[in-house]
Amino acid sequence: MKDRAMKHHIMIALGLSMAAIFAYQGALALIEPGIGGKEVYVAGGLILAGWLIYAGLAEWRAARSNKSE
């Protein structure tokens, strides 16, 4: 049960870390002229990071509401 309680923390932390890394990579990719595969890769990483953050927050809210009941 204790491992399940930390799942949302791990998801949020991993999502925030990925978002920071891919935001930096995206800034570097936008400096270069043209749109190519690197921009698609960065966009996919940002979408995945956003999904991890969103899912982690949803798990956190669910755990918090179950705890108060």
C-alpha positions in Angstrom: 0.0 0.0 0.0 2.9 2.3 0.8 4.3 1.9 -2.8 1.0 2.8 -4.3 0.9 6.0 -2.2 4.1 7.3 -3.9 3.1 6.5 -7.4 1.6 10.0 -8.1 4.7 11.7 -6.7 6.9 9.7 -9.0 4.7 10.4 -12.0 4.6 14.2 -11.3 8.4 14.4 -10.7 9.2 12.4 -13.8 6.8 14.5 -15.9 8.2 17.8 -14.6 11.8 16.6 -15.3 10.9 15.5 -18.8 9.0 18.8 -19.4 12.1 20.8 -18.4 14.4 18.7 -20.6 12.2 18.8 -23.7 11.4 22.5 -23.2 15.2 23.1 -23.3 15.6 20.9 -26.4 12.6 22.6 -28.0 14.2 26.0 -27.4 17.4 24.8 -29.1 15.4 23.3 -32.0 13.4 26.5 -32.6 16.7 28.5 -33.0 17.6 26.4 -36.0 15.9 27.2 -39.3 13.2 24.9 -40.7 11.0 22.3 -39.1 12.2 18.7 -39.1 12.2 15.5 -37.2 13.8 17.0 -34.1 10.8 19.3 -33.6 8.4 16.4 -33.9 10.5 14.4 -31.4 10.4 17.4 -28.9 6.7 17.9 -29.4 6.1 14.2 -28.6 8.2 14.4 -25.5 6.3 17.5 -24.3 3.0 15.7 -24.9 4.2 12.7 -23.0 5.5 14.8 -20.1 2.2 16.7 -20.0 0.3 13.4 -19.9 2.5 12.2 -17.0 1.9 15.4 -15.0 -1.9 15.3 -15.7 -2.1 11.6 -14.7 0.0 12.1 -11.6 -2.2 15.0 -10.5 -5.3 12.9 -11.1 -3.9 10.0 -9.0 -2.9 12.6 -6.3 -6.5 14.0 -6.2 -7.9 10.5 -6.0 -5.6 9.4 -3.2 -6.4 12.6 -1.3 -10.2 12.1 -1.7 -9.9 8.5 -0.5 -7.8 9.5 2.4 -10.4 12.0 3.7 -13.2 9.5 3.5 
